[in-house]
């Protein structure tokens, strides 16, 4: 109908990014700061970001910026975590240290080469 009325072809929106709250640098840095604080207590889940956005501190920040976003879904939280460069991975139990440069290993290698 729009084409018949205006004789202009409609523009498609494929591949065009939509505006998100994360494009506001103040809000993105506030979310990152609170996520780092939360991750120090353990691991971070998408549900934690949902709770963070619904919390009174973030709602106050949103209202100061004129943004009305009372909550987000778990899927949106997952996307936001990806946009903020947070990655899912299993918990590391410890650090692996390769001992190939230890003094006793180097001495054994030298002796082996001479033999």
Secondary structure, DSSP 8 states (H G I E B T S, - for coil): -HHHHH-------TT-----GGGSHHHHHHHHHHHHHHHTTS---HHHHHHHHHSHHHHHHHHHTT-------HHHHHHHHHHTT--------S-----TTSHHHHHHHHHHHH-
